[in-house]
Amino acid sequence: SAPTLTSVSPSSGTQGSSVPVTLTGTGFVSPLTVNLSGSGITVSNVSVVSSTQATATFNLVANAATGAHNVSVTTSGGTSGPTPFTVNAASSVPTLTSIAPSSGAIGTSVNVTLTGTNFTSSSQVRLQGSGLSQTNIVVVSPTQITATFNISSSATIGAHNVSVVTSAGTSNTMTFTVTAAQNAPTLTSVTPSSGVQGTAVNVTLTGTNFTAGATVAATGSGITVSNVTVASGTQITATLSLAANSTLGSSSISVTTSGGLSNTVPFTVNAAVPTLTSITPNSGSQGTTVNVTLTGSGFISGATVGVTGSGITVSNVTVVSSAQITATLSIAASATPGVSNVSVTTSGGTSNTAAFSLKAASTLPTLTSVTPSSGARGTSINLTLTGTNFTPGSQVKPQADGVTQTNFVVVSSTQITVTYNLSSSVPAGTYNISVVTSAGSSNTQPFTVF
């Protein structure tokens, strides 16, 4: 038999909402379809609880048709008679939930933010009470309005009602409190009165006439203020964050309240003590000039590089960044070999040291060329050897079987001449020629016998 539908609970809903409902009747069996007339209305989540009860969700879009709509149910036995369900229009009357700040002193203008719902572009703000006016009204969004409350010197001290008015109606009221005129704050000290670049400093400001909502400002690039807390009428705590590149020297600190702007007190930003982590290269030889790169932190303009030990001078110091310096170390030929300490000094102090090893100049001979580089068996070849650190008493190797040397002359520290007499029995092939002095043996150069 056909089902019957006796009630729908709840029997109404508001545009823009989803309404869980319970349907009561007889003959409910699965599958069961819930029919709901009217545009902008859909049904979901249909469930048969028993033969006399079912549940469903009525989804009402924001522009769903208002008024009474017929609800019926259909099973395999047929369709029930209708039962009404009413769609109500959504409320568009504005509401007001907060005003911030919620107070201001006589003789001041206060920028306020009003928060609520259903604000429209033509919204008006009402501020009741003589000596009070509102300007600069801006509807930021349907939930926010900004305005300026102007409080004359003749305004009545105490609470005043504020509301928002739109074409749909007037909101509830909230209070804005007018307080007595406030004296400007004074600032006597900030403790500590200095900090180091790249650190955050918790400070305590002492003075008078500090009030809730007070702000703290600091001049000087790279200084930000946070965590401002008004502990009392004479004390404020705050955090000054000093960037690594904040301006060195004296900055000014001030306090602002609704009563005005205080005097200023000085706060000094000091350079951080530099650190030195490495020097590259970290060694050099007597009689040479070495371009070095120093890596660390806290390097600033005007930094100097110091090196212990006599015979080493520093020039061309360039601060590339807060973490890098380049410089030139000129090492005298008479400088004492060993380890020297390198450091960086700025207005923040002197860094730790890094080691730079000074090595004795090398006296080993070097061989750069042998000319000519080949000869035939059974001939005599006049050779010229070029290199460095040749000394009287130098020898030329090899002195192989079948090879004799004549006319050996150390022409200079960079040149030797010698005649190689190659017998016809010398094996063909390539020989490695080197120069030997009392300091040791040079590298080799090839000489080919054919």
C-alpha positions as CSV (number, residue, x, y, z in Angstrom):
1,S,0.0,0.0,0.0
2,A,1.0,3.6,-0.5
3,P,3.0,5.3,2.4
4,T,1.5,8.1,4.5
5,L,3.5,11.2,5.7
6,T,2.2,12.8,8.8
7,S,5.0,15.2,9.8
8,V,8.4,16.7,9.0
9,S,10.5,17.9,11.9
10,P,11.8,20.6,11.9
11,S,9.2,22.0,9.5
12,S,11.2,25.0,8.3
13,G,14.8,26.2,7.4
14,T,16.7,29.3,6.3
15,Q,18.1,30.1,2.9
16,G,21.8,29.0,2.7
17,S,21.5,26.2,5.2
18,S,21.4,22.4,5.3
19,V,18.6,21.1,7.6
20,P,18.6,17.5,9.0
21,V,14.9,16.4,9.2
22,T,12.9,13.5,10.6
23,L,9.9,12.3,8.6
24,T,7.1,10.4,10.4
25,G,4.3,8.3,8.8
26,T,3.5,4.7,7.8
27,G,4.5,2.2,5.2
28,F,8.1,3.3,5.0
29,V,10.2,0.7,3.2
30,S,13.5,0.8,1.3
31,P,14.0,2.1,-1.2
32,L,12.3,5.3,-0.2
33,T,12.5,8.6,-2.1
34,V,11.8,12.0,-0.5
35,N,10.2,14.5,-2.8
36,L,10.6,18.3,-2.0
37,S,9.1,20.9,-4.4
38,G,10.6,24.3,-5.0
39,S,13.8,25.7,-6.7
40,G,17.1,25.8,-5.0
41,I,16.2,22.8,-2.7
42,T,17.8,19.4,-2.9
43,V,17.5,16.3,-0.7
44,S,20.4,14.0,0.5
45,N,21.3,11.4,3.1
46,V,17.9,9.6,3.0
47,S,17.7,6.7,5.4
48,V,14.7,4.5,6.5
49,V,14.9,4.0,10.2
50,S,11.7,2.0,10.6
51,S,8.3,1.6,8.9
52,T,7.2,4.8,10.6
53,Q,10.3,6.9,10.5
54,A,13.0,8.1,8.0
55,T,15.7,10.8,8.1
56,A,17.1,13.1,5.4
57,T,18.9,16.4,4.8
58,F,17.2,19.3,3.1
59,N,19.9,21.5,1.3
60,L,18.7,25.1,0.9
61,V,20.9,27.3,-1.4
62,A,21.2,31.0,-0.6
63,N,18.6,31.9,-3.2
64,A,16.2,29.0,-2.6
65,A,12.6,30.0,-3.1
66,T,11.0,31.1,0.2
67,G,7.6,30.0,1.5
68,A,5.9,26.7,1.9
69,H,6.9,23.7,-0.1
70,N,5.3,20.2,-0.4
71,V,7.2,17.2,0.9
72,S,6.1,13.6,0.1
73,V,7.7,10.2,0.1
74,T,7.6,7.5,-2.5
75,T,8.1,3.7,-2.1
76,S,7.2,0.7,-4.3
77,G,3.7,1.0,-2.9
78,G,3.2,4.5,-4.2
79,T,3.5,8.2,-3.1
80,S,2.2,9.7,0.1
81,G,0.2,12.9,0.4
82,P,2.0,16.2,0.9
83,T,3.2,17.8,4.1
84,P,4.5,21.4,4.2
85,F,8.1,22.6,4.8
86,T,8.7,26.3,4.9
87,V,11.9,28.1,3.6
88,N,12.6,31.3,5.4
89,A,14.6,34.2,4.0
90,A,18.1,34.6,5.5
91,S,18.5,37.6,7.8
92,S,20.5,40.5,6.3
93,V,20.3,42.8,9.3
94,P,23.9,43.7,10.2
95,T,25.5,42.5,13.5
96,L,28.3,44.1,15.4
97,T,30.7,41.9,17.4
98,S,33.7,44.1,18.3
99,I,35.2,47.5,18.2
100,A,39.0,47.8,18.4
101,P,40.3,49.8,20.2
102,S,37.2,50.3,22.3
103,S,38.2,53.5,24.0
104,G,39.8,56.9,23.4
105,A,40.8,60.0,25.3
106,I,39.2,63.4,25.1
107,G,40.8,65.6,22.4
108,T,42.0,62.8,20.3
109,S,41.0,61.0,17.0
110,V,41.1,57.2,17.2
111,N,41.3,54.9,14.2
112,V,38.9,51.9,15.0
113,T,38.0,48.6,13.3
114,L,34.4,47.4,13.6
115,T,33.9,43.6,13.1
116,G,30.5,41.9,12.4
117,T,28.3,40.6,9.6
118,N,26.1,41.8,6.7
119,F,28.0,45.1,6.2
120,T,27.2,46.6,2.8
121,S,28.9,49.3,0.7
122,S,26.4,51.9,1.9
123,S,26.7,51.0,5.6
124,Q,26.7,53.9,8.1
125,V,28.3,54.0,11.5
126,R,26.4,55.7,14.3
127,L,28.4,57.0,17.4
128,Q,26.0,58.4,19.9
129,G,26.9,61.2,22.3
130,S,27.7,65.0,22.0
131,G,31.1,66.0,21.0
132,L,31.7,62.8,19.0
133,S,31.8,62.4,15.3
134,Q,32.9,59.7,12.8
135,T,34.9,60.1,9.6
136,N,36.9,58.1,7.1
137,I,34.3,55.3,7.1
138,V,35.5,52.5,4.8
139,V,33.6,49.2,4.3
140,V,36.5,46.8,3.9
141,S,34.4,43.7,3.6
142,P,31.0,42.3,4.7
143,T,32.6,41.6,8.1
144,Q,34.8,44.7,8.6
145,I,34.5,48.5,8.6
146,T,37.3,51.0,9.5
147,A,36.5,54.5,10.7
148,T,38.0,57.4,12.7
149,F,36.2,58.4,15.9
150,N,36.8,62.1,16.6
151,I,36.5,63.0,20.3
152,S,36.3,66.7,21.0
153,S,37.5,68.3,24.2
154,S,33.8,68.8,25.3
155,A,32.8,65.1,24.8
156,T,31.2,63.4,27.7
157,I,33.4,60.9,29.6
158,G,32.0,57.4,29.7
159,A,30.5,54.7,27.5
160,H,28.7,55.6,24.2
161,N,26.7,53.3,22.0
162,V,28.0,52.4,18.5
163,S,25.9,50.6,15.8
164,V,26.0,49.9,12.1
165,V,23.0,50.8,9.8
166,T,22.3,49.3,6.4
167,S,19.2,49.3,4.2
168,A,18.2,46.0,6.0
169,G,18.2,47.6,9.4
170,T,20.3,48.6,12.4
171,S,22.7,46.3,14.2
172,N,22.9,45.6,17.9
173,T,25.0,48.2,19.8
174,M,28.4,48.0,21.4
175,T,30.1,50.6,23.6
176,F,33.0,52.9,22.9
177,T,34.4,54.5,26.1
178,V,35.6,58.1,26.2
179,T,38.3,58.6,28.8
180,A,39.8,61.7,30.4
181,A,42.6,63.5,28.6
182,Q,45.9,61.8,29.0
183,N,49.3,63.3,29.5
184,A,52.0,62.5,27.0
185,P,54.4,59.8,28.2
186,T,57.9,60.6,29.4
187,L,60.9,58.2,29.0
188,T,63.7,58.3,31.4
189,S,65.8,55.2,30.6
190,V,66.1,52.0,28.5
191,T,68.0,49.1,30.1
192,P,70.2,47.7,28.7
193,S,71.1,50.8,26.7
194,S,73.1,49.0,24.0
195,G,73.2,45.8,22.0
196,V,75.2,44.0,19.4
197,Q,74.4,43.6,15.7
198,G,72.7,40.3,14.9
199,T,71.2,39.8,18.3
200,A,67.8,40.3,20.0
201,V,67.8,42.4,23.2
202,N,65.1,42.3,25.8
203,V,64.9,45.9,27.2
204,T,63.0,47.6,30.0
205,L,61.8,51.2,29.5
206,T,61.2,53.3,32.5
207,G,59.1,56.6,32.6
208,T,55.7,57.9,33.3
209,N,52.1,58.0,31.8
210,F,52.5,54.6,30.1
211,T,49.0,53.3,29.1
212,A,47.6,50.2,27.5
213,G,48.2,50.1,23.7
214,A,51.4,52.1,24.0
215,T,53.9,51.5,21.2
216,V,57.7,51.7,21.2
217,A,59.7,53.0,18.2
218,A,63.4,52.9,17.4
219,T,65.2,55.0,14.9
220,G,68.1,53.5,12.9
221,S,68.0,51.0,10.0
222,G,67.7,47.3,10.8
223,I,66.1,47.7,14.3
224,T,62.6,46.2,14.8
225,V,60.5,46.3,18.0
226,S,58.3,43.4,19.2
227,N,56.8,41.9,22.3
228,V,55.8,45.3,23.7
229,T,54.2,44.8,27.2
230,V,52.9,47.7,29.4
231,A,53.8,46.3,32.8
232,S,52.6,49.5,34.6
233,G,52.2,53.2,34.2
234,T,56.0,53.5,34.7
235,Q,57.4,50.4,33.0
236,I,57.3,48.8,29.5
237,T,59.2,45.7,28.4
238,A,60.0,45.1,24.7
239,T,62.4,43.2,22.4
240,L,64.7,45.0,20.1
241,S,65.9,42.8,17.2
242,L,69.1,44.1,15.7
243,A,69.8,42.9,12.2
244,A,73.3,41.8,11.3
245,N,73.6,44.9,9.1
246,S,71.8,47.3,11.4
247,T,73.2,50.8,11.6
248,L,76.0,51.1,14.1
249,G,76.0,53.9,16.7
250,S,73.4,55.7,18.6
251,S,69.6,55.2,17.9
252,S,66.7,56.9,19.5
253,I,63.9,55.1,21.5
254,S,60.5,56.7,22.1
255,V,57.0,55.7,23.4
256,T,53.7,56.7,21.9
257,T,50.3,56.5,23.7
258,S,46.9,58.1,23.1
259,G,48.3,61.0,25.2
260,G,51.1,61.7,22.7
261,L,54.7,61.1,21.9
262,S,57.4,60.9,24.6
263,N,60.9,62.3,24.5
264,T,63.7,60.0,23.2
265,V,66.5,58.2,25.0
266,P,69.6,56.8,23.3
267,F,70.2,53.1,22.5
268,T,73.6,52.2,21.0
269,V,74.1,49.5,18.4
270,N,77.6,47.9,18.7
271,A,79.5,45.8,16.1
272,A,79.7,42.1,17.0
273,V,83.2,40.8,17.9
274,P,84.4,39.2,14.6
275,T,85.2,35.5,14.3
276,L,87.8,34.0,12.0
277,T,87.2,30.4,10.8
278,S,89.8,30.0,8.0
279,I,92.5,31.6,5.9
280,T,93.1,30.3,2.4
281,P,95.8,29.6,1.4
282,N,97.1,29.0,4.9
283,S,100.9,29.0,4.0
284,G,103.5,30.9,1.9
285,S,107.2,30.9,1.3
286,Q,109.9,33.4,2.0
287,G,110.2,36.1,-0.6
288,T,106.7,35.6,-2.0
289,T,103.5,37.6,-2.1
290,V,100.3,35.6,-1.2
291,N,96.7,36.7,-1.9
292,V,94.6,35.2,0.9
293,T,90.8,35.0,1.6
294,L,89.7,35.1,5.3
295,T,86.3,33.6,6.2
296,G,84.4,34.2,9.4
297,S,81.7,36.5,10.7
298,G,81.2,40.1,11.9
299,F,83.4,41.7,9.3
300,I,82.6,45.3,8.7
301,S,84.0,48.3,6.9
302,G,87.3,49.5,8.4
303,A,88.3,46.0,9.5
304,T,92.1,45.4,9.7
305,V,94.0,42.2,9.4
306,G,96.9,41.5,11.8
307,V,99.7,38.9,11.5
308,T,102.3,38.1,14.1
309,G,105.9,37.5,13.3
310,S,108.4,39.8,11.7
311,G,108.9,40.0,7.9
312,I,105.2,39.8,6.9
313,T,103.2,42.9,5.9
314,V,99.5,43.1,5.1
315,S,98.0,45.2,2.3
316,N,95.0,45.4,0.0
317,V,92.5,44.6,2.7
318,T,89.0,44.4,1.3
319,V,85.8,43.6,3.2
320,V,83.9,41.7,0.6
321,S,81.0,40.8,3.0
322,S,80.3,40.3,6.7
323,A,81.7,36.8,6.2
324,Q,84.7,37.4,3.8
325,I,87.8,39.5,3.6
326,T,90.6,39.4,1.0
327,A,94.1,40.7,1.6
328,T,97.7,40.4,0.4
329,L,100.5,39.0,2.6
330,S,104.0,40.1,1.5
331,I,106.6,37.8,3.0
332,A,110.2,39.1,3.1
333,A,113.0,36.8,2.0
334,S,114.4,37.2,5.5
335,A,111.2,36.4,7.3
336,T,111.5,33.7,9.9
337,P,110.0,30.4,8.9
338,G,107.3,29.0,11.3
339,V,103.7,29.6,12.2
340,S,102.2,33.1,12.4
341,N,98.8,34.0,13.9
342,V,96.3,35.9,11.7
343,S,93.4,37.9,13.3
344,V,90.7,40.5,12.2
345,T,90.0,43.6,14.2
346,T,86.9,45.8,14.0
347,S,85.2,48.3,16.2
348,G,83.6,45.3,17.8
349,G,86.9,43.9,19.0
350,T,89.5,41.4,17.8
351,S,88.8,37.9,16.5
352,N,90.3,34.6,17.4
353,T,93.4,33.7,15.4
354,A,94.0,31.3,12.5
355,A,97.4,29.8,11.7
356,F,99.5,30.8,8.7
357,S,102.6,28.7,8.0
358,L,105.7,30.5,6.7
359,K,108.0,28.2,4.8
360,A,111.6,28.6,3.9
361,A,112.3,29.5,0.3
362,S,113.0,26.4,-1.8
363,T,116.7,25.9,-3.0
364,L,116.1,22.7,-5.0
365,P,117.2,23.1,-8.6
366,T,114.5,22.9,-11.3
367,L,115.0,21.9,-14.9
368,T,112.7,23.4,-17.5
369,S,114.4,22.5,-20.8
370,V,117.2,20.6,-22.5
371,T,118.3,21.9,-25.9
372,P,118.6,20.0,-28.2
373,S,116.5,17.2,-26.8
374,S,118.0,14.4,-28.9
375,G,121.2,13.2,-30.6
376,A,122.6,10.4,-32.7
377,R,125.0,7.7,-31.5
378,G,128.6,8.3,-32.4
379,T,128.2,12.1,-32.2
380,S,128.9,14.9,-29.7
381,I,126.0,17.1,-28.8
382,N,126.4,20.6,-27.3
383,L,123.5,20.8,-24.7
384,T,122.0,23.9,-23.0
385,L,120.1,23.2,-19.8
386,T,117.8,25.9,-18.5
387,G,116.2,26.1,-15.0
388,T,116.7,27.6,-11.5
389,N,118.9,27.3,-8.5
390,F,122.0,26.0,-10.4
391,T,125.1,26.3,-8.3
392,P,128.9,25.8,-8.8
393,G,129.5,22.1,-8.4
394,S,126.2,21.1,-10.1
395,Q,126.2,17.8,-11.9
396,V,124.1,16.6,-14.8
397,K,122.7,13.1,-14.8
398,P,122.7,10.5,-16.2
399,Q,126.3,9.6,-16.7
400,A,125.6,6.4,-18.6
401,D,128.0,3.9,-20.1
402,G,129.1,5.1,-23.5
403,V,128.3,8.7,-22.6
404,T,131.0,11.1,-21.5
405,Q,130.6,14.8,-20.6
406,T,133.0,17.5,-21.6
407,N,133.0,21.3,-21.5
408,F,130.7,21.4,-18.5
409,V,130.0,25.1,-17.5
410,V,127.6,26.5,-14.9
411,V,126.9,29.7,-16.9
412,S,124.5,31.1,-14.3
413,S,121.9,30.0,-11.7
414,T,119.5,29.4,-14.6
415,Q,121.8,27.9,-17.3
416,I,124.3,25.1,-17.8
417,T,126.2,24.1,-21.0
418,V,127.7,20.7,-21.5
419,T,128.8,18.5,-24.4
420,Y,127.4,15.0,-24.5
421,N,129.7,12.6,-26.3
422,L,127.6,9.6,-27.4
423,S,129.6,6.5,-28.4
424,S,128.3,4.3,-31.1
425,S,127.6,1.6,-28.4
426,V,125.1,3.7,-26.4
427,P,121.7,2.0,-26.5
428,A,119.1,3.9,-28.4
429,G,116.2,5.2,-26.3
430,T,115.0,8.0,-24.1
431,Y,117.1,9.1,-21.0
432,N,115.9,11.3,-18.1
433,I,118.3,14.2,-17.5
434,S,118.4,16.0,-14.2
435,V,120.5,18.5,-12.4
436,V,121.9,17.7,-8.9
437,T,123.2,20.3,-6.4
438,S,124.0,20.1,-2.8
439,A,120.4,21.0,-2.1
440,G,119.1,17.9,-3.9
441,S,118.0,16.7,-7.4
442,S,115.8,18.6,-9.8
443,N,112.9,17.2,-11.8
444,T,113.8,15.4,-15.1
445,Q,113.6,16.3,-18.8
446,P,113.8,13.7,-21.6
447,F,116.8,13.3,-24.0
448,T,116.5,10.8,-26.9
449,V,119.4,8.8,-28.3
450,F,118.8,7.4,-31.8
